[in-house]
């Protein structure tokens, strides 16, 4: 993961209905002279016209389809369990862009903040046997666990070696990507730990980010450099790409043996075979700074998010896009295509985590930076058409499906954990 700031400081309402109605509504909001700054007392310089539209909608008789309130209503919506009711049919922050999204929405299901208190939440994964969610709090060097039966949250594993992505394989074993140790590990059912991968052709990995299991027993994972940030791991040892002048002491605060490595590899994607072999499947030239990844329900396609430039990158880095590949019977990838550039209403909704449901729809976390109202989750058809959005009041880093029926979307967003029930199921374990 990488926290990226959007250059756009505006947020515009998305409204139900056809594209022409949406364009007209956007034009009306942008044309308004009443600023969000005046409404909120100067909280944010250069604020958006979003608050304007909400204020006018509260004081004037509607002339068209009612626009749902957003995450920046005044007073702000309380997403917690003690907040005022917001959902009288569909949640106002679950937005239908295309009617096809309605089949995936559950009426009377509200977005709920289940917990808050992380520094940067990432890597949610659902354990079906234990009926709990595990996720990473990267800077705090810990993994957290939410219990489905009573909502209790506790520290699950600490230290976690600044783990990022987590998943469960088809045997129910947890897979974790560790930043500071530059490796992918598997927690065995007896509690022991197996290192799946920590090098490629004798060179240390950068900082594995996200991983997905395949029914053939293999684990596919991405290896961008974001663990080279002090906040999320350890920079390179002196002279490495993220610490060329040696100003950082990479060993400070680390266990013995950590903080000694230097970046040696491009940002690639790999496939770990149960035989122990590690294969390069996507190069940096094809997808720079790869981040989240997932398979289609039939495992014939692989989706990969390309995020922004990371520490030590010598090239331009990723551009906040999602690519899709065909997966051959020999596990070779081909036919690389741009799935989406994640631009919505002129706002870059930077991708990070990604999951498919059983119908093949693609759910992508959204980091829109300061464009309030565009962070959360975007939902796409297998053909790359945007059909829906879920708005959160925080940048969303990653997502997964879980719950006893695997029909609950869990969203880790900055400091918090959110969830909403949906009318579909996740396509893969974890």
DRENKE-786287 format. One record per residue: residue in three letters; x, y, z of N, C-alpha, C, CB in turn. Coordinates in steps of 0.1 Angstrom, whole numbers, plus 5000, padded with zeros to 4 digits. Glycine has a CB too. Example, Ala and Ser with C-alpha at 12.3 -4.5 7.8 and 13.67 -1.06 7.14 Angstrom:
2
ALA513249435078512349555078513249675078511349555090SER512849785071513749895071512950005079514149945057
//
This chain:
430
UNK500849885000500050005000500850125000499150005012UNK500350234995500950364997499850464999501850394984UNK500050555008499050665010499450775000499050715025UNK498450804991498650904981497751014983498550844967UNK498151134980497351254981496951294967498151374988UNK495651314966495051364953495351514951493651324951UNK495651554939495751694937494451764936496551724924UNK493351684935492051744934491551774948491051654926UNK491051894951490451934963488951944963491052064968UNK488351884952486851904951486251764952486551974938UNK484951774957484151644957482751684953484151584972UNK482251604944480951634938480051514941481051664923UNK478751544943477851434946477651344934476551494950UNK477451214937477051124927475551094930477850994927UNK474751094920473251084922472750964915472551214919UNK471650904919471050804912470450854899470050724920UNK470150754890469550794878470550784866469050934878UNK470150834855470950824842472150914842470150854831UNK473050894833474250974832473951124829475150924821UNK472951154821472551294818472151364830471451294807UNK471351294839470951364851472151384860469951274859UNK473151294860474251304869475151424864475151184869UNK475251434851476051554845475351684849476151534830UNK474051684848473351814851473551844866471851804848UNK473451744874473651774889475051814892473351644897UNK476051754886477451794888477551944883478351704880UNK477051974872477152114867476552214877476552134853UNK475352174882474652264891475552294904473252214895UNK476052184909476852194921478152284919477252054926UNK478852254908480052324905479752474902480752264893UNK478552504898478252644895477852724907477052644885UNK477552654918477152724930478252814936476652624941UNK477852934941478853024947478953004962478353164944UNK478152924968478252904982479252794985476852864989UNK480352824992481452724994481352645006482852794994UNK481952525006481952445019482752515029482552305016UNK483652595025484452675035483652765044485552755029UNK482652835037481752915045480852845054480953005036UNK480452715050479552635058480252575070478952525049UNK481552545068482252475079483152565086483052355073UNK483152695084483952785092485352785088483752765106UNK485652755076487052765072487952645076487752885077UNK487252525078488052405082489052365072487152295085UNK488652365059489652325049489752425038489152185043UNK490952475035491152575024490952505011492552635025UNK490352585002490052524989489052414989491352474983UNK488052424998487152305000486252294988486352325013UNK485452194988484652154976483252214977484552004975UNK482652204966481252254965480252144970480952294951UNK480752034975479851934980478951984990480651814984UNK479552045001478652095011477552195006479552165022UNK477852264996476952354990475652284986477552434979UNK475952174978474752104973473952044984475251994964UNK474551994995473851945006473052045013474751875016UNK473652165015472952275022471752325014473952395024UNK471952335001470852384993469752274993471252414979UNK470152144993469152044992468252045005469751904990UNK468852095016468152095029467252215030469152095040UNK467452325022466652445024465752475012467652565025UNK465952405001465052434989464252314986465952484978UNK463152334980462352224975463052154964460952264971UNK463152014964463851944953463151964940463951804956UNK463951984929463451994916463651874907464052124909UNK464351774913464651654905464851544915465951674896UNK465551434911465851324920466551374932466551214913UNK466151324944466851364956468251304957466051314968UNK469151394960470551354961470851304975471551474957UNK471451184976471751134990472751224997472250994989UNK472651235010473651305018474951225017473151325032UNK476051305019477351235018478051225031478251315008UNK479251175031480051165043480451295049481251075040UNK480251405042480551535047479351625050481551605037UNK478251565054477051635057477351725070475851545060UNK476551825073476751905084475551885093476952055080UNK475651835105476851785111477251655104476751755126UNK478551615105479051495098478251365103480451475100UNK478051275094477351155097478251075107477151065084UNK477551015117478150925127477950785122477550945141UNK479150715118479050585113479050475124480250555103UNK479250515136479350415147477950365151479950485159UNK477950255159476750185163475750275171477050065171UNK476350385177475450475185475050595177476250525196UNK475350595164474950715156473450715152475750715143UNK472950825148471550835144471250755132471150985141UNK470050705130469750625118469950705106468250575119UNK470450635095470650695082469950615071472150715080UNK469550495074469150405064467650375065469950275064UNK466950435056465450415056465050315044464750545055UNK465950295036465850185026467250145022465050235013UNK467950225012469350195009470150305017469550204994UNK471350255021472250345028472550465018473550275032UNK472450595023472750705015474150715009472350835022UNK475050645015476450645009476750525001477450665021UNK475750444998475950334988475250384975475350204993UNK476050424965475550494954475450404942476450614951UNK474250404935474050334923474450424911472550284922UNK475450394904475850464892475150404880477350464890UNK474950274880474250204869473250114875475250134859UNK472050094870471050004876471549864879469850004867UNK472549824871473149684873473649674888474249664863UNK473949784894474549774908473449734918475149904912UNK472149764915471049734924470949594928469749784918UNK471349504919471249354922472349314933471449274909UNK473349404935474349374945474149444958475749414939UNK473149524959472849604971471749544980472449744967UNK471949544993470949495002470149615008471649405013UNK468849625006468149725012468149715027466649725007UNK468149825034468249835049469549785054467149755054UNK470549775046471949745052472749865052472649635043UNK473149905064473850035067475350005068473350105079UNK476150105062477550105065477750135080478250215056UNK478650045086478850065100480350065103478249955108UNK480750165111482150165116482250065128482650305120UNK482949955126483049855136484049885147483249715130UNK485049955143486149985153487050095147487049855155UNK487750165156488750265151489850265161488050405150UNK491050305157492150315166493450265160491850235178UNK493550245147494750205140495550325136494450105128UNK496750305132497550415125497350405110498950405129UNK497450295105497150275090496750125089498350305081UNK495450105087494849975086494949915072493349975090UNK495349785071495549725058495249575059496949745053UNK495149505047495149365046494149285053496449315051UNK492849315052491749235059491649095053490449305059UNK491448995061491148865056490248795066492548785055UNK489348715060488248645068488648505070486948655061UNK488548465083488748325087487448255089489648315100UNK487048165080485748105080485548015092485448035067UNK486547935095486447845107486247915120487647745107UNK487048015122487048095135486048205135488348145138UNK485448235123484448345122485048475128483148305129UNK486248505123486848635127487548695115487848615139UNK487748825116488448905106489848945112487649035102UNK490848925105492248965109492649075099493248845109UNK493349175104493849275095495149335102492849395093UNK495849415094497149465098497049615102498249455087UNK497649655113497949795116499449815114497449825131UNK499849855102501149845098502149925107501349885084UNK501950055109502950125117503050085132502550275117UNK501850025137501949975151502449835152500549985156UNK502849785140503549655140502749545147504949665147UNK501449535143500549435149499449395139499949495162UNK498849285142497649235135496549235146497849095129UNK495349275141494149285149493149185145493549425149UNK492249145155491249045152489849095157491548915158UNK488949085148487549125151486748995152486849225141UNK486048965163485248845164483848875160485248795179UNK483348785151481948805146480848785156481748705134UNK481148705167480048675176479648795185480448555184UNK480648875189480348985198480949115194480748945212UNK481749115183482349245178483549275186481349355179UNK484149185194485349225202486549235193485549115213UNK487349335196488649355188489749345198488649495181UNK490749265194491949255203493149235194491849125212UNK494349255200495649235193495749085190496849285201UNK495949045178496048905173497448865173495348885160UNK498348945168499748915167500649035168500048835153UNK501549035177502449155178503749105184501849265187UNK504949135178505049205165504649125153506449255164UNK504249195143503849135130504849155119502449195126UNK505949205123506949245113506449335102507549115106UNK505649435107504949535099504249465087505949635093UNK503449365090502749295080501749385073501949175086UNK501549355060500549435052499449335048501249495039UNK499449285036498349195032498349065039498549175017UNK497049015041496848885047495748815039496348895062UNK495848685039494748605033494848465039494948595017UNK493848375036493848245040493848155028492648215050UNK494648045028494647955017493547855018496047885016UNK493447765008492347675008492347565019492347604994UNK493447565026493547475038493247545051494847405038UNK492947675050492647755062493847815069491847675071UNK495047815063496247865069496448015065497447785065UNK496848095075496948235072498248265065496948315085UNK498148345054499348395047499448545049499148365031UNK500748585053500948725056502148775048501148745071UNK502048895043503148965037503849065047502649045024UNK505049045049505749125059506749225053506549025069UNK506549345057507449455052508849445057506849585056UNK509049455070510349475075511249355073510349505090UNK510749225072511549115070511549075055510948995077UNK510849155047510849135032510548995028512249175026UNK509448935033509048805031507548775031509848715040UNK507148655026505848605027505848485036505248575013UNK505048475046505048365055503648295056505448415070UNK503648175060502448095062502348045077502347975052UNK501248075084501148025097500447895097500248135106UNK501147795101500647655100499547625111501747555102UNK498847525109497647495118498147455132496847375112UNK499447415133500047385146500647505153501047275145UNK500647615146501147745152502547775148501147735166UNK503247685140504547715135504447805123505347585132UNK505547865119505647955108506547905097506148095113UNK506047905085506847865073507147995064506147755065UNK508348015061508748125052508448065037510248175053UNK507548125031507248085017508248145007505748135013UNK508548275009509448344999510048465006508748384986UNK511348475004512048595009513148644999512748565022UNK513248574988514248614978513848564964515648574981UNK514348624954514148574940515548574934513148664932UNK515848454930517248434924518348484933517248494910UNK518148464946519248504955519148644959520548474949UNK518248724954518148864958516948884967518048954945UNK517048964977516048984987514849054981516549064999UNK513649014985512449084980512349224986511149004984UNK511549314980511449454984510649464997510749534973UNK509349444996508349445008507049385003508249585014UNK506949255003505649194998504449265004505649045001UNK503449284995502349374998501049305000502249474988UNK500649224990499349154990499549014984498249234983UNK498648924988498848784983497448724981499648694993UNK497348634971496048554969496448414967495348614957UNK495548314972495748174970495148124957495248094982UNK495648024951495147954939494747814943496147954927UNK493647754937493247624941494347514939492047584933UNK495347544930496447444928497447454939497147474915UNK497247534950498147534961499147644960498847404962UNK499247714949500247824947499747954954500447854932UNK500648044957500348174963500948274953500948184977UNK500148374949500648484940500648604949499648494928UNK501748684947501848804955502648914948502648774968UNK502349034953503049154947504149204956502049274945UNK505149274950506349314957506749454954507449214954UNK505949554958506349694956507349734968505149784956UNK507749864968508749904978508249974990509849984971UNK506949974993506350065002506850035017504950065002UNK507349915019507849885033509149955035508049745034UNK509750025025510950105027510650235033511550125013UNK509450265036509050385044509350355059507550435042UNK509950455066510150435080508850405088510850555087UNK507850465084506550455090505950315089505550555085UNK506350245079505650115076506649995076504950115063UNK507950015080508849905079510249965083508849845066UNK511149955073512450005075513050045061513449895081UNK513750155061514350195048515550105045514850345049UNK516050115033517250045029518450075039517650065015UNK519349985040520550015047521250125039521449885048UNK522250185045522950295039523450265025524150345048UNK523150345015523550325002522450264993524750245001UNK521450214999520350154991519450264985519450065000UNK518650224975517850324967516950414976516950254957UNK516450364987515650454995516450525006514450375001UNK517750505006518550565017519950585011518650475029UNK520050654999521350664992522450735000521150734979UNK522050835008523050915015523350855029522651055016UNK522550755032522750685045522350775057524150655047UNK521450865055520950955066520150885076520251075060UNK519450775071518550705080519350585086517250645073UNK519150555099519650435105518550335105520150465120UNK518650245096517550145093517350045105517750075080UNK518350035113518349935124517649985137519749895127UNK517450125137516750175149515350125151516750335148UNK515150075163513750025166513449885160512750115161UNK514449815154514249685148514849575156514849695134UNK514349455154514949335160516249315153513949215158UNK517149235160518449205154518249135141519249115164UNK518949185131518949125118518049205108518448985118UNK517149285113516349365104517049505102514949395111UNK516649565090517249695087518649685081517249775099UNK518949565076520349545070520249535055521049435076UNK519149515050518949485035518949615027517749395033UNK519249595014519149705004518249644993520549744999UNK517549744987516649704976517549654964515749824972UNK517149534959517849474949517049444936518549344953UNK515749444938514849394927513849504922514049274932UNK513449494910512349584905511049544912512149564890UNK510049624910508749594916507949494907507849724918UNK507949364911507449254903506249184910508449154900UNK505649094903504649004909505248864907503249014902UNK504948774917505448644917504448534920506548634928UNK504748414915503948294919504848194926503348234906UNK504348164939505048064946504447934944505048104961UNK505147834939504647704937504847614949505447634924UNK503847524951504047434963505347354963502847334964UNK505947344952507247274952508347354958507647234937UNK508047484960509047574965509647674955510147504972UNK509347654943509847734932509147874932509747664918UNK509847974929509348114928509448164914509948214939UNK508348184908508348234894507948384892507448144885UNK508648454884508248594881507148584870509548674875UNK506048644874504848634865504448774858503648584872UNK504848884865504549014860505749104863503249074866UNK506349164853507449254855507049394858508349244843UNK508049474863507749614866507449694853509049674872UNK507949654842507549714829506049704826508449664818UNK505549584830504149564827503149634837503849414827UNK503549624850502649684860503649744871501649574867UNK504049864870504949924880504249944893505450064875UNK504949914904504449934917503149854919504250074921UNK503149724917501949644919501549634933502149504913UNK500249634936499749644949498749534952499149784952UNK497449564953496449464954496349374942495149524958UNK495849254944495649164933494549064936496949084928UNK493849004926492848904929492548834916491548964934UNK492048714917491648634906490148654903491948484908UNK489748634891488348624887487748484893488048624872UNK486448474894485948354900486348224894484448354900UNK486648224881487048104874488548094873486448104860UNK489248184879490748184879491348194865491248054886UNK490648244856491148264843491648404840490048234833UNK491448494850491948634849492548674862490748734845UNK493548754861494248814873494148964872495648764874UNK493649024882493549174883494649224892492149224888UNK495349334888496449384896496349534896497849334890UNK496449594908496449734910497849784909495849774924UNK498049904902499349964901499150104908499749984886UNK499850114919499750244927500950334924499650204942UNK501050434932502050544929503450504932501650664937UNK504350594929505750584930506150554945506550704925UNK507050454947507450414960508850464963507250274962UNK509250444976510550484980511650404972510750474995UNK512650474966513650414959513350384945514050284966UNK512150414940511850394926512650484917510350424923UNK513250434907514050514898513250564886515250434893UNK512150484883511250524872510150614876510750404865UNK509150624868507950714871507050654881507250744859UNK507050524883506150454892504750434886506050534905UNK503850374894502550354889501750474888501850254898UNK500550464881499750584879498350564885499650604864UNK498150474894496850454900495850394890496350584905UNK496250284885495450214875495350064879496050224861UNK494349994872494249854874494349784861492849824880UNK495149674860495349594848494749454850496849584845UNK494449394839493949254839494649174829492349254836UNK494949044833495648954825494848824823497048924831UNK495048754812494548624810495548524817494348584795UNK494948424824495848324831495748194823495348304845UNK496848144817496848024809496947904818497948024800UNK496647784811496747654819498147634824496347544809UNK499147694818500447674823500847784833501447674812UNK499847864838500147964848500848084842500847914860UNK500948094829501548204822500448314820502248164809UNK500848434821499948544819500148604805500148654830UNK499048654799499048714786497948814785498948604775UNK497948884773496848974769496649084780495548894767UNK497749144784497649254794496749364788499049314797UNK495749414797494849514793494749614805493449464789UNK494449744802494149834812492649814815494349984807UNK492349774828491049754832490249884835490949654844UNK490949974843490350104845491450194850489250094856UNK491350324847492350424852491850484865492550534841UNK490650434870490150484883489850634883491150444894UNK489550694872489150834872487650834872489650904859UNK487050904882485650914883485251064885485050824895UNK484451114877484051254877485251344878483151284889UNK486351304871487551384871488351374883487151534869UNK488051274892488751254904489551124903487851254917UNK490751124907491550994907491250924920493051024906UNK490550804918490250724930491250614931488750664928UNK492450644936493550554936493250414941494650614943UNK493550314934493250174938494350124947493150084926UNK493950024956494849964965494549814966494850034979UNK493549784974493049644975491949614965492449614989UNK491749484962490849454951490349304954491449454937UNK489049284951488449154953487349134942487849134967UNK487149014938486048974930484948904938486548884918UNK483648924933482548844939482248724930481348934942UNK481348644934481048524926480448554913480148434934UNK479848674911479248714898480348774888478148804900UNK481548784893482648844885482748994886482348804871UNK481949054894482149204896483349224904480849264903UNK483949344901485249374907485149494917486349414896UNK485549464929485349564940486749614943484649504953UNK486949754943488249814944488249914955488749864931UNK489149914964489250024974489650154967490249984985UNK489250264973489450394966490150484976488150454962UNK491350544972492050644979491950774970493550604982UNK491050864974490850984966491551104973489451014964UNK492351084983493051194989492151294995493951254980UNK492251424991491451524997490051544990492151654996UNK489751464980488551474973487451394982488551414959UNK487051464992486051395002484851354994485751495013UNK484351234997483251174991483551084980482351284985UNK484851064976485250974966486150864972485951044955UNK486550874984487250754990486250654995488050805002UNK486650524994485750414998485950294989484250464997UNK484950264982485050144973484350174960484350014980UNK484950134949484250144936483950004931485150224925UNK482849984923482449854919482249854904481049814926UNK482849754897482949754882482449614877484349774878UNK481949624865481549494858482849434853480649524846UNK482849304849484049234844484549304831483749094841UNK483749384825484149464813484749594816483049484803UNK484849634829485449754833484549874833486549784824UNK483249854835482249964836481949994850480949924828UNK482050114854481650154868480150144870482150294871UNK479750074881478250064883477850114897477849924881UNK478850124906478450164920479650214928477750054927UNK479350284938480350334948479850324962480750484944UNK480750304971480550314985481450424991480750174992UNK480750524997481550635002481850615017480750765001UNK483150635021483550635034484250765038484550515037UNK484250805051484850925055486350925057484150975068UNK486950805053488350785054488850725041488750705067UNK490150745038490750675027490650525029492250715025UNK490250445019490050305021491350235015488850255014UNK491950155023493250085019492949945013494150075030UNK492049875018491849735014490449685018492949645019UNK490049575012488749515014488749365013487749575003UNK487749305019487549155017486149125020488549075026UNK485649015015484348955018484448865030483748895006UNK483448865039483548775050482148755056484448825060UNK482148725069480848685075480548535073479748775070UNK479648475081479348335079478848295065478248305089UNK478248395058477848365045478648425034476348415043UNK479748485038480748555029479948665021481448455020UNK478948725027478248825020478348965027476748785019UNK479348985035479649105041480949165037479649095057UNK480849295032482049355027482749425039481749455015UNK483949385042484749455052485749555045485549355061UNK485849675051486649775045487549835056485749885038UNK488849825054489849895063490150025057491049805066UNK489950135065490150265059490850355069488750325056UNK492150385066492950465075493050415089492450605075UNK492250475098492250425112491250325116492150545121UNK490350295107489050225111488750105103487950325110UNK487850025108487249915102485749935099487449785110UNK485349925087483949945083483349815077483750055073UNK482049795077481449685070480049715065481349565080UNK479649645055478249665050477849525043478049785040UNK476649485045476149365039475849385024474949305046UNK476149295016475849305001475149184996477149324994UNK474549194985473749084979474548994969472449134972UNK475748954974476648864967477548804976477348944955UNK478448724972479448654980480848674974479148504982UNK481848674983483248684978483548554970484148704990UNK484448564961484748454952485848364957485048504938UNK486548404967487748334971487848334987488948384965UNK488548234992488748235007489548355011489448105012UNK489448395023490248505028489848645023491648485025
//
